[in-house]
Amino acid sequence: MVDLSRRGFFRGRPRPRAEIRPPWALPEAAFIDHCTRCNDCLKACPTQILVVGDGAYPTVDFSLGECTFCGDCVTSCQPKALARLEPEQAAWAYKAMIGEDCLPRQGVECRVCGDFCDDRAIRFPPRLGGSPLPEIDAEKCTGCGACVAPCPVVTISVR
């Protein structure tokens, strides 16, 4: 028997998904301790992908665009909840993931995500008998989210 309470059916809404904090965020507990929810990082973001999330803490919404890793959010963060500790420190470990609803998996030619990937992390190797399926090179993917918003079936996520 399936336990439906785990899926949020009896609570009126699904469980909240893990939110992606702005680039160079401290580990979650430290981030929550340091962040004053002043929204300075939201105001500083040139692509305006930082939004108010659960608990009024900043989170990333890739449906609005991509992260350019400009660092303006870090520079604006006075309480240092966002901090680039080393010059070459990666912004985060997130990577793009392509879901099962991807159009090429349904036999429809689509390469939109690859067109928006400046790092060329998404490639489309030829395949016999069908549309090429996208593959993400985890070494090249920065998790910027450029591929998320343009996806016509909203099947790409960054996790």
Sequence and secondary structure as in RCSB ss.txt:
>XXXX:A:sequence
MVDLSRRGFFRGRPRPRAEIRPPWALPEAAFIDHCTRCNDCLKACPTQILVVGDGAYPTVDFSLGECTFCGDCVT
SCQPKALARLEPEQAAWAYKAMIGEDCLPRQGVECRVCGDFCDDRAIRFPPRLGGSPLPEIDAEKCTGCGACVAP
CPVVTISVR
>XXXX:A:secstr
   GGGGTTTTTS         TTB  HHHHHHH     HHHHH TT  EEE GGG EEE GGG       HHHH
H TT SB   STT  S    EEE TT GGGGT    HHHHH TT  EE    TTS    EE TTT     TTTTT
 TT  EEE 
